[in-house]
Amino acid sequence: MNTRTRVLTGTALAISLGAGTFGAVSASATPAPESAPAAAAKKKDDGDDKNFTTTTHLTIDAATRAAQATLKAAQSENQKVTVAVVDRNGNTIVTLRGDGAGPQSYESAQRKAFTAVSWNAPTSVLVGRLAQAPNLKDIPGTLFLGGGVPVQANGAPVAGIGVAGAPSGDLDEKFAKAGVDSLSK
């Protein structure tokens, strides 16, 4: 490249960078006009807006009480289990690993709780559905073994409780139901 080409290329590059910097500074320094519409959607106060919904969620306090009641039910029968409580979306709210519970019980309890809330049914019932639809077990995060139960409000699932570590899914489910029952007291 000759000197003239280098000078022209450098000048063009400097002008481009300067214009970009000036535009970025100008854009960030300009206040938004007061009359500009808000970017966030606002809910109408008249209650007729179909763009929003209200959902019921289990509080952290309620989830903790349910997990503790579940663990207490298992301990009363000398069972070493882990209890997981998940919200409607399958996100873990609380997990309690009882003294002596096996290492595999932590993930199993969470997956049972997730499965129960996802289908709004006890996992023991869902096990029976595998005969008609064996691919259900391939859905990530699920575990089709007894021990998970949904928590409902007005018939809709709002949480799931999963228990793992007892010698049978029936016992796991019995303890999970004790946790659900504690919420109605």
C-alpha positions in Angstrom: 0.0 0.0 0.0 1.3 3.4 -0.8 1.3 6.3 1.6 -1.8 8.0 0.2 -3.9 4.8 0.5 -2.8 4.3 4.1 -3.6 7.9 5.0 -7.0 7.7 3.4 -7.8 4.4 5.1 -6.7 5.7 8.5 -8.7 8.8 8.1 -11.9 6.9 7.1 -11.4 4.6 10.1 -11.0 7.5 12.5 -14.1 9.2 11.1 -16.1 6.0 11.5 -15.0 5.5 15.1 -15.6 9.1 15.9 -19.1 9.0 14.5 -20.0 5.8 16.3 -18.7 7.2 19.6 -20.5 10.5 19.1 -23.8 8.6 18.3 -23.5 6.4 21.3 -22.8 9.3 23.6 -25.6 11.3 22.1 -28.1 8.4 22.4 -27.3 7.8 26.0 -27.3 11.5 27.0 -30.7 12.2 25.5 -33.4 12.0 28.1 -36.6 10.2 27.1 -39.5 12.5 26.3 -42.3 12.5 28.9 -44.9 11.7 26.3 -43.1 8.6 25.1 -45.2 5.4 25.7 -43.8 3.1 28.4 -42.1 0.0 27.2 -43.6 -2.2 29.9 -47.2 -3.3 29.6 -49.5 -1.9 32.2 -52.5 -3.9 33.6 -55.8 -2.2 33.3 -57.5 -1.6 36.6 -61.0 -2.5 35.3 -60.2 -6.3 35.4 -61.2 -6.9 31.8 -57.7 -7.2 30.5 -57.1 -10.7 29.0 -53.3 -10.2 28.7 -52.7 -11.0 32.4 -53.4 -13.9 34.7 -53.2 -14.3 38.4 -51.7 -17.5 39.8 -51.4 -19.0 43.3 -48.0 -19.9 44.7 -46.9 -21.8 47.7 -45.0 -19.5 50.1 -41.5 -20.5 51.3 -43.0 -20.7 54.8 -45.7 -23.1 53.7 -43.2 -25.2 51.6 -40.9 -25.4 54.6 -43.7 -26.5 56.9 -44.8 -29.2 54.4 -41.3 -30.5 54.0 -40.8 -30.6 57.8 -44.1 -32.5 58.3 -43.1 -34.9 55.5 -39.7 -35.5 57.1 -41.3 -36.0 60.5 -43.7 -38.6 59.2 -40.8 -40.5 57.7 -38.8 -40.3 60.9 -41.7 -41.6 62.9 -41.4 -44.8 60.9 -37.6 -44.8 61.2 -37.2 -44.0 57.4 -34.2 -42.0 56.2 -35.5 -39.9 53.3 -35.1 -36.7 51.4 -38.0 -34.3 50.8 -38.2 -31.8 48.0 -40.9 -29.2 47.4 -41.1 -27.5 44.0 -43.3 -24.7 42.7 -45.8 -24.8 39.9 -43.0 -24.4 37.4 -40.9 -27.2 38.8 -38.4 -24.9 40.5 -37.2 -26.2 43.9 -38.5 -24.2 46.8 -37.0 -26.3 49.6 -35.2 -29.6 50.0 -34.5 -31.3 53.3 -32.2 -34.3 53.4 -32.9 -36.4 56.5 -30.0 -37.8 58.5 -28.8 -40.9 56.9 -30.7 -40.5 53.6 -28.9 -41.9 50.6 -27.0 -39.7 48.2 -29.3 -40.7 45.3 -32.4 -39.5 47.3 -31.7 -35.8 46.8 -32.2 -35.8 43.0 -34.9 -38.4 43.1 -37.0 -36.4 45.5 -36.7 -33.3 43.3 -37.6 -35.2 40.1 -40.6 -36.9 41.7 -41.9 -33.5 42.9 -41.4 -32.1 39.4 -43.2 -35.0 37.8 -46.2 -34.8 40.2 -46.7 -31.0 39.7 -46.2 -31.3 35.9 -49.0 -33.8 35.5 -51.1 -32.8 38.6 -51.1 -36.4 39.7 -49.4 -38.6 42.1 -46.4 -40.3 40.6 -47.7 -43.7 41.5 -50.7 -43.1 39.2 -48.3 -41.8 36.4 -46.3 -45.1 36.6 -49.4 -46.8 35.2 -49.5 -44.5 32.3 -46.1 -45.7 31.1 -47.6 -48.9 29.7 -49.6 -46.8 27.2 -46.9 -44.1 26.6 -43.5 -45.5 27.4 -41.8 -42.3 26.0 -43.1 -40.3 29.0 -40.0 -41.5 30.9 -37.8 -39.7 28.3 -39.0 -36.2 29.3 -36.1 -34.5 31.0 -36.4 -34.0 34.8 -39.1 -36.6 35.4 -39.0 -39.7 37.4 -41.9 -42.1 37.2 -41.6 -43.9 40.6 -44.0 -43.6 43.5 -43.3 -40.8 46.0 -44.4 -37.6 44.4 -47.7 -35.8 45.0 -49.1 -32.5 43.7 -50.2 -29.7 46.0 -53.4 -28.2 44.7 -55.4 -25.0 45.2 -58.9 -25.0 43.7 -58.0 -28.1 41.7 -55.0 -26.6 40.0 -51.4 -27.7 40.8 -49.4 -25.0 42.7 -46.5 -27.2 44.0 -45.2 -30.7 44.2 -43.8 -32.7 47.1 -41.4 -35.5 46.3 -39.9 -38.1 48.7 -37.1 -40.6 48.1 -35.2 -43.0 50.2 -37.8 -45.3 51.8 -37.7 -48.9 50.8 -40.8 -48.5 48.5 -42.5 -45.8 46.5 -45.7 -46.4 48.5 -44.0 -45.3 51.7 -42.4 -42.3 50.0 -45.8 -41.3 48.7 -47.4 -41.8 52.1 -44.9 -39.4 53.6 -45.4 -36.9 50.8 -49.2 -36.9 51.4 -48.5 -36.1 55.1 -46.7 -33.0 53.9 -49.7 -32.0 51.7 -52.1 -32.7 54.6 -50.1 -30.4 56.8 -50.9 -27.5 54.5 -54.6 -27.8 55.2 -54.3 -27.4 59.0 
